[in-house]
Amino acid sequence: MDYRTGILAIRGLVEGEAAFLAALERSPDFDAEAFAAFANAHNLREWLTPLVGSERVRPLLSAPFVAALEAERAAQPRRKQALLELCEEIRTAFGAAEIPCLFLKGLYLGERFYGDVHRRHQYDVDVLVRPADFEAALNTLAPLGFDVTTAAGGKPVARRLRKIRTRGRERAPQTITVRREDGLKVDLHCRLKSRWFHGIDEQAAWADRRTFSVGGRGFETLSDEHTLLFLIVSLCFDLRRGACRAKHFLDLYLVLRALGQALDWERFLANREREGLLKVSVNVLAVFLTLWDCAGEFPELAFAIEQRRRRVELRDAQDALALVTRPRHSRENRVWFQRLCPGSPLAYWSWRLTLDLPHTLRRAWARTRGAAGEVPWKPEIDRTACLPPDLSALLEREGLEVSRSQEITPLPGNTTPRRTFRIQLTDARVIKGRIVRDAGAASRMQRWLPVLPEGRFPPLLATSGAATLEAWCSGRPCPEADDSILETSGALLGEIHGLIEREEMSSSDDRLTGWFEDIERWIEELRRGDALSDEHAGRVLARAADTRPARATWGLRHGDFCGENLVVSERGLCCIDNVTVAPGILESDLAQTFYRWPMTTRERERFLVGYRRYAVPMTFLDHEGFWMIAAALRSAAIRLRGNTGGIEAPLRVLKQHAP
């Protein structure tokens, strides 16, 4: 089985079991043993563990591989818990030593982009500190049991520290890996790949950091833009060494799927050009689009790279494939890397005009004369990705012509028709097209979206059945840990809650008793699905009964208000996903926000400062445990029902409030 066959199968699993099987059917040379070897070599066993429970897929896999996946699935909770506890130890120790730190990749990528920390391979913890704190951070790891005298490769740490102290930034190492007796390792970074990519704006990376939560514990990491940049430069360096696994491209694929609607590629690439990393970014992304055959999924990205294709050091798909399949430390990969990372301009052009002269002349000839033999890479872009018939009919009814479309649906489940598209029209306007759950959801959007504050919520343009069209809100991802953003966000949710007259409900009100009935139903659903043990289900039900509120408030609720659905546009903070706006219980809406948007105590207080401008949260705060249990149960039941994965996240929140 070749590399492309394996990649397309792995990519298919993102869409679910049916897409995975379809990918295998399109691969006549599929071989179970070869597929197992591919998955093992590229650290993909964790990603594939859901397949062992499938009656349709399991027979296609080899028996030893099925056993390995089952063992992996059983081992992952313990392994990830150990890594989570290690992250907490490091955060606490560094906090006590007043050493700011950011956690890279690992648990954050698994939780946010894989939907489940157990499905991403991870064998160490990556921590970034500022260069001035590097040695102090290393010494702080010693009391945690780490050997800080010998690096994981067996070389003395003192020798590596000497290089960091004495060499210039462009030649100094940027990480030291240390290990402790239980086998856990920490990669301590003083910069983001600074040895080869020293143009990265480290100050901006620290200034734009964000907070994420795993297992109810808050950690800081890079912003979305710098997470993407870090993945790109890591991939570039791994390609140089001939050590780039498919897992790294899977990281990139899932990040791009999640961030697609919020990314401004022209702005992103302009920032990389200022850092001297434009050619690196364009080439890595070109390799990715070619190997994963997904230019049609990301047409805006593909178009941006096509505009810069003279910078792409690929002739065709075979070049891209060769980069990832050559043995380690191949000369060809090092030459490719050298063309992207020139170092000093004088040294770069001296090399290009002497040793690399034949390649330079072929490229120049192809650009000016269109000569055969050195055709610049060009992505295959599907300008009009297949839109659902209902959405196409609505566009035609409104007299709108599509030039490009891109599906930006979050990871779908098996029980929902929801789909979302970014649609560029021939008149250069960009709009959002959706297929919502049913015509009732579209009707509610038509009724309630027009009453939302103007400029903060993209207006609804047209509906027909379950198809809707909305204005597109461009902007950068919301910096969730920013105090002013938190306060503005709280005020925005409070303003929504005050848009219609609020009504106080007693415990006998059918609308409130319905929640109690829903909780019982969700608990039973999770118990039957083996997500909750009988004992834990009983404890959750008892805890919900003990914390049951005597009253609640009815008003206009958002239903999915969180940092992930906020962008900072030219007009300020804008909420981009408003399908669920409708009258409902306001306390449950606050709980949904705090469940979807984990905050530290200080951050939540800032959020509530803004919220109190328009509404009073006391009825929520007095019975917070009940409403958080309800939010976690609802999310877990939906994930179980839809088989979307990531059920561990709501179960962990549930364990916090109902241990």
Secondary structure, 3 states (H helix, E strand, C coil): CCHHHHHHHHHHHCCCHHHHHHHHHCCCCCCHHHHHHHHHHCCCHHHHHHHHHCCCCHHHCCHHHHHHHHHHHHHHHHHHHHHHHHHHHHHHHHHHCCCCCEEECHHHHHHHHHCCHHHCCCCCEEEECCHHHHHHHHHHHHHHCEECCECCCCCEHHHHHHHHHHCCCCCCCCEEEEEECCCCEEEEECCCCCCCCCCCCHHHHHHCCEEEEECCEEEEECCHHHHHHHHHHHHHHHHHHCCCCHHHHHHHHHHHHHHHHHCCHHHHHHHHHHCCCHHHHHHHHHHHHHHCCCCCCCHHHHHHHHCCHHHCCCCCHHHHHHHHHCCCCCHHHHHHHHHHCCCCHHHHHHHHCCCCHHHHHHHHHHHHHCCCCCCCCCCCCCCECCCCHHHHHHHHHCCCCEEEEEECCCCCCCCCCCEEEEEEECCCCEEEEEECCCHHHHHHHHHHHHHCCCCCCCCEEEEECCEEEEECCCCEECCCCCHHHHHHHHHHHHHHHCCCCCEEEECCCHHHHHHHHHHHHHHHHHHHCCCCCHHHHHHHHHHHHHCCCCEEEEEEECCCCCHHHEEEECCEEEECCCCCCEEEEHHHHHHHHHHHCCCCHHHHHHHHHHHCCCCCCHHHHCCHHHHHHHHHHHHHHHHHHHCCCCCHHHHHHHHHHCC
